[in-house]
């Protein structure tokens, strides 16, 4: 388990695997959730996910 980004002490289980980012094609080796096999084509790396989150906040 890993600590969350805010270091509040909350432990979150991390899932290890070999996935590819749907946006940039980068390697993803760890996720904070167990991905749905039917939606693997929608996975995004941390950087692409954060960029997407930032764009949705600026609407």
Order of alpha helices (4+ residues) and beta strands (2+ residues): beta-beta-beta-beta-alpha
